[in-house]
């Protein structure tokens, strides 16, 4: 049997392939997003930096999420965080929501969330 070229089917596949390529580029176009370090969970990044579980978790085994006071003990208060993220526009640490809990965005044992994206489309990459 001889292969018969079907222009309609080919154009549908081509359209799908282009759309998929664009979606992948939008999602992963920033090479820093694909780096091995950014793919790690925060717990992995902390461990790689020599920070043990009991540095943040005060009970073994951990029963609840780490409180913001523990995070700011190492990373600095909200003013220090806002200074560190001042080149991000708009600055996620100077939110109209006020000083929200770190755990609203940052998670150690699962992928972090962009809390702002509930209402906005800023596209922050949350570590």
N, C-alpha and C positions, 0 to 999 in steps of 0.2 A: 504494500500500500504506500502510496506516495503522500508526503506531508503537504497539506494544503494550508497556505498562509491566510489567516483570517484577520483582516485589519481591525475589525471591531473588537475582537478579543484582545489583540495586541495593544490597542489603545487603552483598554480598560486596565490591563496589567501595567502598562507604562504609567498611567495616571496614579494607580495605587502605589507603585514603586517610588514615584516622585514624592507623593504625599507622605509616605512612610519615611523617606529620606529627610524631608523637611522636618517632620516631627522629631526624628532622632537628633537632627542638628540643633533644633531649638532646645530639646531636653539636655543634650550632652555636648553641645558645641563648645562650651568653655572647657578647655583642657584641664583646668584645675579641678573641675568636677569629676574628672576621670582618674585623678591621681590616686595612688594606693593609699595615701594618708587620708584623703578626704572620704574615701570609701569606708574607712574604719568607723565603728561606733565610738562615742566619746569614752566609754569605759576602756576600749582598746587603746585609744590615744593616751588616756591617763596612765594605763599600765605601762605602755611603751616609754612614758616619761618617768617611770619609777614610782608612780603614786599608787600605793596599795589600796585595796578596797576599804579597809578600816580607816583610811584617811578621811573618807567622806561618809561612809556608813558607820553608824555608832552602835549597831547591834548585829549579831551574827546568829543566824543568817539575817540579812536585811529584810525588814518587814514593810518599810515605807520609803517613799521617794526622799531624796536628799533635799533638805530645806535650803532656800536661797541664802540664808546666813552662812551656810557652809561654803557655798560657791563663792560668795563675795569675800570670804575669809582669805581665799587664795587669789581670786581674779580681780579683786578691788570692788569698791562700791559702785553704784550706778553712774556717778559722775566720772569715775575712772573708766568704766566700760564705755560710756558715751564718748569719751576722749579717744579711746582705742578704735572705735568704729565711726569716727567723725567723717571719714571719706566715703562712707556708704550713704547714699542719698535716696530717701530720707533716712536719717539715723535711727535704726531700730531701738536703740537704747535711750532715745529721747522721744518716747511715744506719747501721743495724746491720751493713751490709756493709763498713763502714769507708770509707776515702778512696779511692773508685774513680776510674778514669780519666775525665776529662771526656767523652771520646769514647764512653763507654758510653751516654750520653744525648744529648749535643749533637753535631750534625753540621753542617758548614758547607755542603756541596754536595748534600745530600739532606735530607729531612724528618727532624727529630730524633725520638728514641725515648723512651718512658717506661720506662726500665730496671726500675723498681720494679714495673711492671705484669706482669712475668713471674710474680710470685707474689701481688701485692696489687692492689686496685682503688681506689687513691687518686684517680685521675683528674687527675694533674698535667698541666698544659699546659707542655710543655718547649720553650723557645725554641731 
